[in-house]
Amino acid sequence: MVFSVQELLLEDGSSPYTDWFNALPAIAAAKVAAAKVRLAQGNLSQVKWFRGIGEYKIDFGPGYRLYLAKDGLKTILLLGGGTKRRQQRDIDKAIRLWEEYKRRKVAAAKSEKDRKR
């Protein structure tokens, strides 16, 4: 299965994933970009799923991680990234971002439904 891989955008238009990615060293950024391509191609073998999110482990340097969630059947939403050292904080942040995204999505759908009445 092929996925559309997108970045989570916050209400202010910023992307936690982009902020993290832009601060990476060039070699690490290349490894992360390759992981993103693998996700788009449907290769989720490196993803461990828990509490509604996934953690993609990259065995390089300090142990990079991508945090993601599936939005529907064909969309992967990149929530952010981190390293093994900050793993629990990064997981907690990714879960918060995912929960916030779902709340915003429900509110937007409700608003759209109310508007059509």
N, C-alpha and C positions, 0 to 999 in steps of 0.2 A: 504494500500500500504506500502511496506517495502522500506526503503531508505538506501542507502550507505552513512554513515556519515563520512566525511573526513575533515581534517584540511587544511586550506589555507596555502600553503608554499610560502614564499617570494622568490625572485630570489637568495638570499644567503642561502636558505634552512631552514631558521628559520620559526617558527610558532607563530604568535601573540597569538593564542589560548593557545598553550602549555605554553608559557611564563606566561600568566595570570593564567592558571590553576595550575601550579606548585607553585605559590605563595599563593594559598588559604589555609586557615586552613583545617584540616582533615575533619571536619564535613561538611563544605561548599563544599569541593571537592567531598564528597560522594553524596551530593544533586545534584551537577552539573553532576556527572557521571550518576546518575539515570535519569536526564533530557536528557542526550545524548542517553541513551537506549530508552527512550520514543520516541525521534525523529526518531531513527532507525526503531522503530516499526510502524511509521506512525502517531503517536499521535502529531498533530500540533495544538491542541486546545489551548495551552498556547502561541502560536506565534501570534504576531501582525505584519502584513506586511505593509511596507511603503517604498517608494523610492527605490524599488528593493531589500531590505533586510528584514529580520525578526528579531524581538526581542522576545526572550523567557524569560518570567519573572518567577523567582523563589522566592516564598514568604518565605524568610528565612533571618535572620540577617539583613544586610543593604539593602536588596532587590537586590539580584544578578540577572544579565542579561546575556544571551548568545546572541551573534549576529551571524547571519547566512544568507545564501542565497541558493537558489535552482539553481543548475547547471544542466540543463536538467530536465528530468522527475523523475529520480530516485536517484539523488545525492544531498545531503545537505552538503554545505561547511561551516565549522565553521570559522568565521572571527575573533572572539575574545570574550571577556567578560568584565563585569564591575559591577558597583553597581548603585543604584538609584542616589547617590550623584554626580557621574561623568557621568550621563546618556547622556547628550547632546554631550560631548566630545567623549564619546565612540561610539555614533551613527555616528558622523562625521567621526571618524577614520574608522569605519566599512564600511561606504559608500565609502570612499577613497580607502580602500583595495579592495572592490568589483569592483569598476571601474578600478583599476589598473589590477586586475586579468583578467577582460574581455578584456582589451587592449592587455595584454600579450597573451591571448588565440587566439585572432584574428591574432596577429602578427605571432604566431607560426603556425597557419593554413596556413597563406599566405606564410610563409617561406617554409613550407612543400610542398605546391602546386608549388611554384617556383622551388624547388629542383627536383621535379618529371618531370619537363619539359625538 
